[in-house]
Amino acid sequence: MNCIFCKIIKKQVTSDIIFENERIIVFKDIEPIAPVHLLIVPKKHILSINQLEDEDKELIGEMFLIAREVSKQEKVDKNGYRLIFNVGEDAGQTVDHLHLHLIGGKKLPWA
């Protein structure tokens, strides 16, 4: 598999990891659009939201709970942050591995 996120998960590619457990890894985006731009990535390879299975409900919930915790760690929980799933090329998904963007640290425009 030639997935960059899978390579990060397997430590074949270096990344600035800020959180990791047995199911999820969180690392800094290499092209941040804000002072805080993190990617919350399940270690299970899922292409996108469209490929989620019923068995993935807990995993998705855990991603949101981890987002809450790392927002505190990165000190963006008080002023606010944005959580984004891009689904498909037209939405801007550039890596075919499900990931949740956590973006904050500045006033964000809507579009």
ZADO-1210 file (C-alpha; in nm, 4 decimals, padded with zeros to 6 digits):
<atoms>
<atom x="00.0000" y="00.0000" z="00.0000" code="MET" pos="1"/>
<atom x="00.1368" y="00.3404" z="-00.0945" code="ASN" pos="2"/>
<atom x="-00.0706" y="00.5470" z="00.1519" code="CYS" pos="3"/>
<atom x="00.1334" y="00.8244" z="00.3156" code="ILE" pos="4"/>
<atom x="-00.0775" y="00.8087" z="00.6337" code="PHE" pos="5"/>
<atom x="-00.0235" y="00.4315" z="00.6609" code="CYS" pos="6"/>
<atom x="00.3500" y="00.4969" z="00.6285" code="LYS" pos="7"/>
<atom x="00.3297" y="00.7547" z="00.9094" code="ILE" pos="8"/>
<atom x="00.1351" y="00.5071" z="01.1245" code="ILE" pos="9"/>
<atom x="00.4041" y="00.2414" z="01.0624" code="LYS" pos="10"/>
<atom x="00.6789" y="00.5006" z="01.1353" code="LYS" pos="11"/>
<atom x="00.8187" y="00.4603" z="00.7833" code="GLN" pos="12"/>
<atom x="00.7771" y="00.8352" z="00.7304" code="VAL" pos="13"/>
<atom x="00.8628" y="01.0932" z="00.9953" code="THR" pos="14"/>
<atom x="00.5854" y="01.3169" z="01.1225" code="SER" pos="15"/>
<atom x="00.5300" y="01.5515" z="01.4150" code="ASP" pos="16"/>
<atom x="00.3066" y="01.3206" z="01.6202" code="ILE" pos="17"/>
<atom x="00.1286" y="01.4826" z="01.9139" code="ILE" pos="18"/>
<atom x="-00.0938" y="01.1920" z="02.0227" code="PHE" pos="19"/>
<atom x="-00.1141" y="00.8203" z="01.9594" code="GLU" pos="20"/>
<atom x="-00.2992" y="00.5219" z="02.0990" code="ASN" pos="21"/>
<atom x="-00.3721" y="00.1751" z="01.9616" code="GLU" pos="22"/>
<atom x="-00.6454" y="00.2996" z="01.7232" code="ARG" pos="23"/>
<atom x="-00.5700" y="00.6631" z="01.6364" code="ILE" pos="24"/>
<atom x="-00.2732" y="00.8869" z="01.5628" code="ILE" pos="25"/>
<atom x="-00.2672" y="01.2684" z="01.5586" code="VAL" pos="26"/>
<atom x="00.0025" y="01.4660" z="01.3825" code="PHE" pos="27"/>
<atom x="00.0646" y="01.8152" z="01.2499" code="LYS" pos="28"/>
<atom x="-00.0349" y="01.8890" z="00.8906" code="ASP" pos="29"/>
<atom x="00.2713" y="01.9551" z="00.6741" code="ILE" pos="30"/>
<atom x="00.0870" y="02.2374" z="00.4932" code="GLU" pos="31"/>
<atom x="-00.0974" y="02.4126" z="00.7778" code="PRO" pos="32"/>
<atom x="-00.3603" y="02.6742" z="00.7024" code="ILE" pos="33"/>
<atom x="-00.3648" y="02.8028" z="01.0623" code="ALA" pos="34"/>
<atom x="-00.1299" y="02.8088" z="01.3625" code="PRO" pos="35"/>
<atom x="-00.2873" y="02.4814" z="01.4763" code="VAL" pos="36"/>
<atom x="-00.3629" y="02.2331" z="01.1990" code="HIS" pos="37"/>
<atom x="-00.3720" y="01.8715" z="01.3102" code="LEU" pos="38"/>
<atom x="-00.4798" y="01.5526" z="01.1371" code="LEU" pos="39"/>
<atom x="-00.6655" y="01.2951" z="01.3450" code="ILE" pos="40"/>
<atom x="-00.6231" y="00.9650" z="01.1637" code="VAL" pos="41"/>
<atom x="-00.7533" y="00.6169" z="01.2410" code="PRO" pos="42"/>
<atom x="-00.4875" y="00.3483" z="01.2111" code="LYS" pos="43"/>
<atom x="-00.7419" y="00.1327" z="01.0301" code="LYS" pos="44"/>
<atom x="-00.7174" y="00.2159" z="00.6598" code="HIS" pos="45"/>
<atom x="-01.0563" y="00.3552" z="00.5540" code="ILE" pos="46"/>
<atom x="-01.0640" y="00.5496" z="00.2275" code="LEU" pos="47"/>
<atom x="-01.3219" y="00.8122" z="00.3329" code="SER" pos="48"/>
<atom x="-01.6525" y="00.8658" z="00.5126" code="ILE" pos="49"/>
<atom x="-01.8180" y="00.6876" z="00.2181" code="ASN" pos="50"/>
<atom x="-01.6449" y="00.3614" z="00.3089" code="GLN" pos="51"/>
<atom x="-01.7367" y="00.3610" z="00.6792" code="LEU" pos="52"/>
<atom x="-01.8936" y="00.0422" z="00.8113" code="GLU" pos="53"/>
<atom x="-02.1382" y="00.0118" z="01.1015" code="ASP" pos="54"/>
<atom x="-01.8517" y="-00.1380" z="01.3035" code="GLU" pos="55"/>
<atom x="-01.6621" y="00.1942" z="01.2728" code="ASP" pos="56"/>
<atom x="-01.9073" y="00.3922" z="01.4908" code="LYS" pos="57"/>
<atom x="-01.6893" y="00.3723" z="01.8013" code="GLU" pos="58"/>
<atom x="-01.3787" y="00.4657" z="01.6056" code="LEU" pos="59"/>
<atom x="-01.5425" y="00.7816" z="01.4681" code="ILE" pos="60"/>
<atom x="-01.6688" y="00.8744" z="01.8136" code="GLY" pos="61"/>
<atom x="-01.3203" y="00.8264" z="01.9538" code="GLU" pos="62"/>
<atom x="-01.1801" y="01.0574" z="01.6861" code="MET" pos="63"/>
<atom x="-01.4094" y="01.3362" z="01.8086" code="PHE" pos="64"/>
<atom x="-01.3228" y="01.2760" z="02.1739" code="LEU" pos="65"/>
<atom x="-00.9525" y="01.2874" z="02.0907" code="ILE" pos="66"/>
<atom x="-01.0148" y="01.6101" z="01.8961" code="ALA" pos="67"/>
<atom x="-01.1639" y="01.7585" z="02.2128" code="ARG" pos="68"/>
<atom x="-00.8594" y="01.6547" z="02.4160" code="GLU" pos="69"/>
<atom x="-00.5933" y="01.7736" z="02.1709" code="VAL" pos="70"/>
<atom x="-00.7783" y="02.1056" z="02.1315" code="SER" pos="71"/>
<atom x="-00.7153" y="02.1581" z="02.5042" code="LYS" pos="72"/>
<atom x="-00.3527" y="02.0478" z="02.4696" code="GLN" pos="73"/>
<atom x="-00.3011" y="02.2936" z="02.1831" code="GLU" pos="74"/>
<atom x="-00.4913" y="02.5665" z="02.3738" code="LYS" pos="75"/>
<atom x="-00.7544" y="02.6321" z="02.1064" code="VAL" pos="76"/>
<atom x="-01.0473" y="02.4906" z="02.3043" code="ASP" pos="77"/>
<atom x="-01.1469" y="02.8268" z="02.4572" code="LYS" pos="78"/>
<atom x="-01.1407" y="03.0503" z="02.1475" code="ASN" pos="79"/>
<atom x="-01.2613" y="02.7839" z="01.9070" code="GLY" pos="80"/>
<atom x="-01.1498" y="02.5494" z="01.6352" code="TYR" pos="81"/>
<atom x="-01.2910" y="02.3806" z="01.3283" code="ARG" pos="82"/>
<atom x="-01.3261" y="02.0076" z="01.2614" code="LEU" pos="83"/>
<atom x="-01.3432" y="01.9043" z="00.8955" code="ILE" pos="84"/>
<atom x="-01.3784" y="01.5787" z="00.7047" code="PHE" pos="85"/>
<atom x="-01.3146" y="01.6239" z="00.3317" code="ASN" pos="86"/>
<atom x="-01.4860" y="01.3503" z="00.1319" code="VAL" pos="87"/>
<atom x="-01.3656" y="01.3026" z="-00.2246" code="GLY" pos="88"/>
<atom x="-01.1569" y="01.5017" z="-00.4666" code="GLU" pos="89"/>
<atom x="-01.4117" y="01.7813" z="-00.5233" code="ASP" pos="90"/>
<atom x="-01.4174" y="01.8481" z="-00.1473" code="ALA" pos="91"/>
<atom x="-01.0396" y="01.8681" z="-00.1296" code="GLY" pos="92"/>
<atom x="-00.9522" y="01.5206" z="-00.0019" code="GLN" pos="93"/>
<atom x="-00.5939" y="01.4704" z="-00.1180" code="THR" pos="94"/>
<atom x="-00.5062" y="01.1537" z="00.0773" code="VAL" pos="95"/>
<atom x="-00.7272" y="00.8472" z="00.0385" code="ASP" pos="96"/>
<atom x="-00.7253" y="00.7643" z="00.4085" code="HIS" pos="97"/>
<atom x="-00.9978" y="00.8955" z="00.6371" code="LEU" pos="98"/>
<atom x="-00.8774" y="01.1901" z="00.8458" code="HIS" pos="99"/>
<atom x="-01.0280" y="01.4675" z="01.0521" code="LEU" pos="100"/>
<atom x="-00.8701" y="01.8130" z="01.0352" code="HIS" pos="101"/>
<atom x="-00.8553" y="02.0169" z="01.3569" code="LEU" pos="102"/>
<atom x="-00.7841" y="02.3795" z="01.2657" code="ILE" pos="103"/>
<atom x="-00.7532" y="02.6732" z="01.5027" code="GLY" pos="104"/>
<atom x="-00.5350" y="02.9367" z="01.6593" code="GLY" pos="105"/>
<atom x="-00.6744" y="03.2268" z="01.4589" code="LYS" pos="106"/>
<atom x="-01.0069" y="03.3699" z="01.3439" code="LYS" pos="107"/>
<atom x="-01.1172" y="03.1445" z="01.0591" code="LEU" pos="108"/>
<atom x="-01.3174" y="03.2661" z="00.7606" code="PRO" pos="109"/>
<atom x="-01.6236" y="03.0606" z="00.6751" code="TRP" pos="110"/>
<atom x="-01.5122" y="02.9667" z="00.3242" code="ALA" pos="111"/>
</atoms>
